[in-house]
Amino acid sequence: MRKIKDLGEFGLIHHLASRLKFRSSDSILGIGDDCAVYPVKPGMNQVTSTDALVEDIHFKLATTTPEALGRKALSVSLSDIAAMGGTPKRVLVTLGLPKKISVQFLDKLYSGFNEICNQFKVELAGGDTVSSPKCFFINVAVIGEAKRVFTREGAKPGDLIFVTGTLGDSSLGLQLLSKNKNGRKDHKFLFKRHLDPTARVQEAGILARSKLEITSMIDVSDGLVQDLYHICKASKVGARIYQDRLPQSPEFARTCGRNSIPTLPHLLNGGEDYELLFTLPADGVKNLNRQFLKAKVLVTQVGEIALKPRKVLLELRDGTTKTLPESEGFNHF
């Protein structure tokens, strides 16, 4: 009998999806990307996704506040909509409540929900509440709209690879939190990047409204390399990334330097940054940089798409190249 851990998270998804025989005739995109996509009216598609956050897997109540947890629970789902180039419109929230959760805690949690809803003009339209025997969990279903839909499939050899923001902050913040639950003031930025991430809805909107030929896109939830492998597999291509181009925040670089923490494991495999990872032809770079500079948003070219199928290569500072394994990012099983 095969065990779930032998399949891994994505192997399990493929295994289960292969057994589903019915698909609606009007579905544009089903299982296999950040969102399901289907048309709702001419020129407009609906994009939907769902995410669960489970106590002691995705968060610890001892290291977060209910307000921050509420913001994060919505933000990680909104990130999936952003990864498709969509605009979030409504969320549905299901809560699994053990006896230890108080009404006061839920009031604060919903204060966090409300902040994100107000920030992105998203309606919390309903959901469900159920009892849970031990752990607290939150499941968020999000519904959005997209005129243009960006998927993982479509990257071509010669396309350049870009990422918004900086990498590794969240996983470094988690590492520091696990060693010191109370945290330190000089690590505040890194803690916030882990506990209270920002969905890149604004950046996705810039790309969606532009005339840029975005050939593929995904959000960095499981780590740069693992998520880049998703693009490579869907597009049947390979990729090369460069160590000296991986964007680091000043706080990340300073903390790693002071504490002799290797940077590459966090930059390559650290999850939950929720940055956008996308590809486009080289002739669109000037337009891309101009639009992101105008919006005062950071975007960095980190590599290029190659012919070698389904492999991600890293060019180190010394000029040597190595093949990166895809299994070192986050995996539930």
N, C-alpha and C positions, 0 to 999 in steps of 0.2 A: 504494500500500500504506500503510495507516494505521500510524503508529508509536505505541509504548506511551506515549511522553511526550506525544503529542497527546491521548490518552485520560485520562491522569492515573491515580493510584492507584485512586480510587473509580469512575471511568469504566471502567477495566479490569475491576474486580470485577463491575460490572453487565454488561459485555460478555460476560465468560466465563460468568457465572451464567445469562444468558439462553439459553445453549446447552445447559444441563442440563435434560433432559426428565423424568427420574424423580425422584419425591419419595415417601418412605415415608408411608404412610397415617396413621401415628401421630405424625408430626412436628408439633410445635406451632409451631416457629420454625426456619427454615433460614438460608440466606445473607442477610445484610443488617442484622444487629445485632451486639452484642458477643459473643453466644454462640448456639450452636444449642441448642434446647430440645425435650425429648421426655419423655413420662411414664414413670416406672419403677414406680409403685404409686399407688393412690388417694391424692390429696392431696399428692403429692410429684413434682416434676419433676427431671430431670437436666439440668444446664447444662454445656456443654463449649466450650472455646475453645483456640486455639493461637497462639503468638507466637514470632517469630524475632528474635534479636539478632545482627547481623552486624558483625564487626570493621571499623572505619573508617566504618561507617554509623551504628550505634547506640552504639558505644563505641570508645575508643582504649586499648590496653593501657598506653600511656605515662601516662595520666591517671587510671587507676583501679587498685584492688587486686583480686586474684582473689576475695577474700572479698566485697567490695562488689559485684562483678560477679555473683557467685552470688546474692546477696540481691536485686539488681535484676532479674535474669532471671526469678526466680519471682514477684517482686512485681508486675511489669507484667502477667503472666498472671492472677494472682489479682485484679488490678484489674478485669479483664473480668468475672469471676464476680461481684464486688461490684456492678458496674454493672447487673447483672440482679437484684440483691437476693438473690443466692445465697450459700451457704457452701461454700468450697473443701474438697474431701476428698482428692483424689489428684492427683499430677502425674507426667507421663512426660517425660523429658529426653533429647533427642538432641544429641550433640556432634559437630561437624565439626572434626577435629584436624589442623592442619598440623604439620610436623616440629618447629617451634620450641616447641611446648607440652610442658612437662615434667610428670612425675608429681607433683612438688612443687607446681606450679601447680594441678593438678587437685585435689590434697588440699585446698588452700586454697579453691578454688572450691566444693568440696563442703562445706567448713565453712560457707560462706555459705548454700548450699542448706539445710543442716541448721538453721541459725538460724531461717530463715523457716518451715521445716516445723514446728519446735518451737513457734514463736510462734503459728502459726495452726492447729496440730494437723492438719497435712496430711502424708499419706504420699507419699514419693517411691517410686513403685511399679514403675518400670522405665524403659525407653527404648531408645536405640541409640547406638552410637559408630561413626563412619565417618572415614576419612581425608579431608582437604581439601587441595587443592594449594597454596593460599596463605593464605587468611584463616581465622581461627577463628570459628566460629559456634555459637550455642546455640539450640535450638528447644524450647519448653516447651508441652506439651499439658496442660490442666488440666480436671479433672472436679469438678463441684460439685453441690449440691442446692439446690432452692428450692421452698418452698411457695407463695409469691407470686412472680410473675415480672414485673419492671419492664422495659419495652421503650422504644424511641425513639418509638413511635407511641401517641398518646393525649393529647398536650397540647392544651388547648382555650383559645380566647380568654378572657382574664380570669384564667387561671392565673398564678401568680407563679413566678418563676425563682429557684432557690437554688443556691448552690455551697458545698461544704465547704471548710474550710481557707483558704489564700491562693493567689493566682495569680502567675505570672511568675517564681517563684523558680528553677525548674529551668532555664529558658532564659537567665536572667541568669547563673546559675552556669556554664552552658556557655559563654556569651560570655566570662566572666572566665577560665575554664580555658583557653580557646583562646588567650588572650593571655599567660597565665602558667601553664605546666604544673605548676609546683611549688605554686602557690596561695599565698594569704596567710591568716594566722590569722583576720583579721577577716572573711573571706569563707567561713569554715568551714561555716556554716549553709547558704549558697547552694550550695556545692559538694556538700554532703550531699544536698540536695533534688534535685540532678541525678543524682548518682552512686548514691544509695542511697535511692530514694523509698519511701514507705509506701503500701501498698494499703489503701484505706478499707473494709476488711472489717467493722470494728467499726461504722462509721457506716451501712453498708448493712444490717447486722443490726438496728440501731435502727429503721430505716425499715421493714424487712420484718416485724418483730415488732409494730410499731405498728398502729393502726387508721387511719392517715393514708391519704388517697386520693392516692397518688403516681401522677400521670397519665403521666409519661415520665421516663426516666433514661438517662444515659450517663456514661462517665468522660472526664475532660479529658486526652486523650493527644496530640491533634494541635493543641490550642489552643482557647480558649474559644469563639471565633466559629465556627471550622470545625466543632466538635462541636455547637454550638448549631444550626448549619445542618442537621446530620444529623437532629436532633429536628424542626426546622421542616419539612423535606422529608417525613419519614415521617408527620408529623401534619398536613401540608398547612395550616400556619399561618405566621405571621410572629412576630417578637419585637422588643422594645425593651429595651435595657440602658442603664444609667446610669453615666457615668464616675465620679461621686463615690461610687458604692457598690461598686466593684470592690475586693475585699479584698487588702490588701498586708501583708506581714510587715514588722516594724520594720527588719529587716536589708535587705530589698528597698528600702524607702523611703529608708533612710539611704545605701545604696550608690549608688542612682540620683541622689540629691541631691548627694552629694559629688563625683560624677564627671560630672555634667551628662548623664546617660543618660536619654533619653526613656522614660517608664514605659509608655505605651499599647501600643507594639508588643509588649512582653513580656506585659502583662496580657491583651491581646486575642488574640494569635497565638502566644504561647510555648507549646510543647508539653511533654509529659512531666511535668505536675504531678500527674496521676493523682488529681485530686479528683473528687468526684461532682457532676454537674450534673443537677438534677432540677426538676420542676414539680409544683405542687399547687394546689388551689383556695384562695382567700384565707381561707376559714373554718377552714382547718387550721393556720394560722400559729402561733396561740398554743400549740397542742398540740406542734407541731414545736419551737418555741423552748424550751418547758418540758422536753422530753425531751433535747434536745441540751445544754441548760444543766446538767441533772442529770448527764449523762455527761461534762461538761466538754469538749465538742467544739464547735469553731467552725463556724457555718453562717451564711451571709449572703444576704439577698435582693438580687439584682443586676438584676432587671428583671421584665418581664411578657410573657406571650404575647398577640399581637395578631392581628387579622383579616387584615391584609395578608399574602398568602401568600408564603412562602419568602423573605422578606427579613428581615435583621437590622439594626435601626437602633440607632445610638448617640446618646444625648443627652449633649452635652458640658456642662461646668460653666457655660458662658455661656448655656445654654438652647437653643443651636442643635442641629440633628439632622442626621446624615449616614448614608447607607446604607453598610454595611460589606461589602466583597467577601468571598466565602467561600474564596478560593484562597490566602490569605496564611498559613495555618497550614502545618504540615509536610506535605509530599507527596513520596513516594519517587521519583517520576519527573518 
